[in-house]
Amino acid sequence: MRILRFALPAIAALTVLAPATGHADQYKWCAEYSGGRDGMGATNCGFVTLEQCRATISGIGGWCSPNPFYTGPEPRRRQTNGRRYRDER
């Protein structure tokens, strides 16, 4: 019974404090806002699509660029007719 008194809170604490599984950064695009008089701009890398980024900078100035910290999945390669080609000898 004494063991449960110490083990149960320890297990609960480890469960709560354990790091979460890694997730890929899904935000592929950054909005680079133009700076005012001081030339200092801002960056917002919170856009999934290029269209979202362009809509945000529309009318306020700036440009969109790829997120340098994007860790999402690589784009899939297209298969040609679903066939595999083998080496001909």
C-alpha positions as CSV (number, residue, x, y, z in Angstrom):
1,M,0.0,0.0,0.0
2,R,2.9,2.3,0.8
3,I,4.4,1.7,-2.7
4,L,1.1,2.8,-4.3
5,R,1.1,6.0,-2.3
6,F,4.4,7.0,-3.9
7,A,4.2,5.3,-7.2
8,L,0.8,6.5,-8.3
9,P,1.6,10.3,-7.9
10,A,5.0,9.7,-9.6
11,I,3.4,8.0,-12.6
12,A,0.8,10.8,-12.8
13,A,3.5,13.4,-12.7
14,L,5.5,11.7,-15.5
15,T,2.5,11.4,-17.6
16,V,1.7,15.1,-17.3
17,L,5.2,16.3,-17.6
18,A,6.3,14.0,-20.4
19,P,7.1,15.8,-23.7
20,A,4.5,15.5,-26.3
21,T,5.2,13.7,-29.6
22,G,6.8,15.9,-32.2
23,H,4.5,17.5,-34.8
24,A,5.6,18.9,-38.1
25,D,5.3,22.6,-38.5
26,Q,2.4,23.0,-40.9
27,Y,2.9,26.7,-41.6
28,K,4.7,26.8,-44.9
29,W,4.5,30.5,-45.7
30,C,5.6,33.7,-44.0
31,A,4.4,37.2,-44.5
32,E,7.1,39.8,-44.5
33,Y,5.6,43.2,-43.7
34,S,7.2,46.3,-45.0
35,G,8.7,48.6,-42.5
36,G,7.5,52.1,-41.9
37,R,9.8,55.1,-41.7
38,D,12.3,53.2,-39.6
39,G,12.6,50.4,-42.2
40,M,12.0,47.8,-39.6
41,G,9.4,45.3,-40.7
42,A,7.7,42.3,-39.1
43,T,7.4,38.6,-40.0
44,N,4.4,36.3,-39.5
45,C,5.0,32.7,-40.3
46,G,1.5,31.5,-39.6
47,F,0.1,30.6,-43.0
48,V,-0.7,27.2,-44.4
49,T,-1.3,28.3,-48.0
50,L,0.3,31.0,-50.2
51,E,-3.2,32.4,-50.8
52,Q,-3.7,33.0,-47.0
53,C,-0.5,34.9,-46.9
54,R,-1.2,37.0,-49.9
55,A,-4.7,37.9,-48.6
56,T,-3.1,39.1,-45.3
57,I,-0.6,41.4,-46.9
58,S,-3.0,42.7,-49.5
59,G,-3.5,46.4,-48.9
60,I,-0.9,46.7,-46.1
61,G,2.3,46.0,-48.1
62,G,4.8,43.3,-47.9
63,W,5.5,40.0,-49.5
64,C,5.3,36.3,-48.9
65,S,8.2,33.9,-48.6
66,P,8.7,30.2,-47.7
67,N,9.0,29.6,-44.0
68,P,12.7,28.7,-43.3
69,F,11.6,26.6,-40.4
70,Y,9.0,24.5,-42.2
71,T,9.4,20.9,-41.3
72,G,6.2,19.4,-42.9
73,P,6.1,16.4,-45.2
74,E,7.9,16.5,-48.5
75,P,5.6,16.8,-51.5
76,R,4.7,13.4,-53.0
77,R,6.4,12.5,-56.3
78,R,4.1,11.7,-59.2
79,Q,4.1,8.2,-60.4
80,T,4.1,7.7,-64.1
81,N,1.2,5.5,-65.0
82,G,1.6,3.6,-61.7
83,R,4.2,1.3,-63.4
84,R,7.6,0.4,-62.1
85,Y,10.4,0.3,-64.6
86,R,13.1,-2.2,-64.4
87,D,16.5,-2.0,-65.8
88,E,16.8,-3.6,-69.2
89,R,20.0,-5.4,-69.8
